[in-house]
Amino acid sequence: MAELGQIEKPKAEDFTGKRKLYCVSNVYPIYDPPEDFKELFNRYWDEVAQQIEKLEAAGKVKKIFCEMVYGQGEEMLEILGRFNKKVQQIVKKKVEDGGIILPLEDKEIFGPYIDWGNCLKVASTKEVFTKVLEYYTDLATKRLQHILNVIDKNLTETEAGLLILKDEDRARLQFPGDIEVFLVTPPSYDDIIRWFREKWKEAAQLHESESGEKPEQNQSD
């Protein structure tokens, strides 16, 4: 597994005959973002686009897989646009360059998976939380297996694919040995992680000062 940012622009001959998967951690916009986050968010996706271009020296993107996407054709690009305009722009360009966007999610799995995840956020008793977590974990496992199957089935010999998926989910995928995995990790990704940690720390300190109690982290985190 290679991490872009730690390696030079890849040489095409080094990966001849291999399937290649360029993995991008999906960073979502937030509602009414402060200017510092907006700048970080835009910089991250601009750097992602630049790094994908460099990676394509090892193979042009032919298949595009993005979380939260099911359906067909233009409908998939529309879905992307509702959640993340920057991702939509990247994917649209790759489609215009000859890539094909494929539905990564199974609607029958994805819908309940999201619902149970939302239930976890509001469960206030241990008994309910445990039961909801059981359903959520089962669907999360089925979802990741489906994602893996879609990639393995559609990424054919010697092709390069683009995967846009939350980093924690990507880390749980066990890709076949004949897929060369590249992690696209711009410097701004660490800056974004740091930004969220600092904001949570500030909120925790404010809660503690107002209530006199140390807040507990959400059970679903």
SVG drawing of the C-alpha trace seen along z (x, -y; Angstrom):
<svg xmlns="http://www.w3.org/2000/svg" viewBox="-34 -33 44 45">
<polyline fill="none" stroke="black" stroke-width="0.4" points="0.0,0.0 1.4,-3.3 0.6,-6.7 0.9,-9.7 2.8,-12.5 5.5,-10.0 6.3,-8.7 7.2,-10.4 5.0,-10.5 4.6,-6.7 6.1,-5.2 3.6,-3.5 6.0,-0.5 6.1,0.3 2.4,1.2 1.9,2.8 -0.6,5.6 -1.9,4.7 -5.3,3.4 -4.9,0.0 -7.2,-1.7 -6.7,-5.4 -8.3,-5.8 -9.5,-9.2 -10.8,-9.9 -14.3,-11.5 -14.4,-14.8 -17.9,-16.3 -18.8,-20.0 -20.4,-21.3 -23.4,-23.5 -22.6,-27.2 -18.8,-26.6 -16.5,-29.2 -14.0,-30.7 -11.0,-28.7 -12.8,-25.4 -14.1,-26.5 -10.6,-27.3 -9.3,-24.0 -12.1,-22.1 -11.6,-23.7 -7.8,-23.3 -8.2,-19.6 -10.3,-18.8 -8.1,-20.9 -5.0,-19.0 -6.9,-15.7 -7.6,-16.5 -4.0,-17.4 -2.7,-14.2 -5.1,-12.1 -3.7,-13.6 -0.2,-12.6 -1.3,-9.1 -2.8,-8.7 0.7,-8.3 0.3,-4.7 -3.1,-4.4 -6.0,-6.6 -9.1,-6.3 -11.6,-4.0 -14.0,-3.1 -15.2,-5.5 -16.7,-4.2 -18.1,-6.7 -19.9,-6.1 -23.6,-7.0 -24.1,-6.5 -26.7,-4.1 -28.9,-4.4 -27.9,-5.0 -26.3,-7.5 -26.9,-11.2 -28.8,-10.4 -25.5,-9.4 -23.9,-12.7 -27.0,-14.5 -26.8,-12.5 -23.1,-13.5 -24.0,-17.1 -26.4,-17.1 -23.8,-16.1 -20.5,-17.4 -20.1,-19.7 -16.3,-19.3 -16.6,-15.6 -19.2,-16.0 -16.7,-18.2 -13.9,-15.7 -16.1,-12.8 -17.7,-14.7 -14.3,-15.5 -13.2,-11.9 -16.4,-10.9 -15.8,-13.5 -12.3,-12.0 -13.8,-8.6 -14.3,-7.1 -17.5,-5.3 -19.2,-6.0 -20.7,-2.8 -23.3,-2.5 -21.3,-1.5 -24.1,-1.1 -27.0,1.4 -30.1,-0.7 -31.6,2.1 -28.5,2.1 -27.6,-1.5 -30.9,-3.0 -31.3,-0.9 -27.6,-1.3 -28.0,-5.1 -31.2,-4.9 -29.6,-2.6 -26.6,-4.9 -28.9,-7.9 -30.7,-5.8 -27.3,-5.2 -26.8,-9.0 -30.0,-9.4 -30.0,-6.2 -29.8,-7.2 -30.0,-3.8 -27.5,-1.0 -30.1,1.6 -31.4,-0.3 -27.9,-1.3 -26.7,2.3 -29.6,3.6 -29.3,0.8 -25.6,1.3 -26.1,5.0 -28.4,4.1 -26.0,1.3 -22.9,3.5 -24.6,6.3 -25.6,3.8 -22.1,2.1 -20.5,5.5 -22.9,6.3 -22.3,2.9 -18.6,3.2 -18.7,6.6 -21.0,5.3 -18.6,2.4 -15.7,4.8 -17.6,7.1 -18.6,4.2 -15.0,3.0 -13.6,6.5 -16.2,7.4 -16.0,4.1 -12.3,3.3 -10.9,5.5 -7.4,6.5 -4.9,3.6 -7.6,1.0 -7.3,-1.9 -10.2,-2.9 -11.0,-5.8 -12.6,-5.1 -14.0,-7.9 -14.9,-6.6 -14.6,-7.5 -11.1,-6.6 -12.3,-4.4 -14.4,-2.4 -11.7,-2.0 -9.3,-0.8 -11.7,2.2 -11.7,3.4 -9.5,6.3 -8.7,5.8 -7.6,8.7 -3.9,9.2 -3.8,8.2 -5.1,4.7 -2.4,2.1 -3.8,-0.4 -2.7,-4.1 -3.8,-6.3 -4.3,-9.9 -3.4,-11.9 -2.8,-15.6 -1.2,-17.6 -4.5,-19.4 -6.1,-16.2 -4.2,-16.2 -5.1,-19.9 -8.8,-19.1 -8.5,-16.3 -6.7,-18.7 -9.4,-21.3 -12.2,-18.9 -10.2,-17.8 -9.7,-21.3 -13.3,-22.2 -14.4,-19.2 -11.9,-20.1 -13.2,-23.6 -16.8,-22.4 -15.8,-19.9 -14.1,-22.6 -17.1,-24.9 -19.5,-22.2 -17.2,-21.4 -17.0,-25.0 -20.8,-25.5 -21.8,-22.3 -18.9,-21.4 -18.8,-18.0 -16.6,-16.3 -18.6,-15.4 -18.8,-11.9 -18.0,-11.3 -20.9,-10.1 -21.2,-6.3 -21.4,-5.9 -18.1,-7.7"/>
</svg>
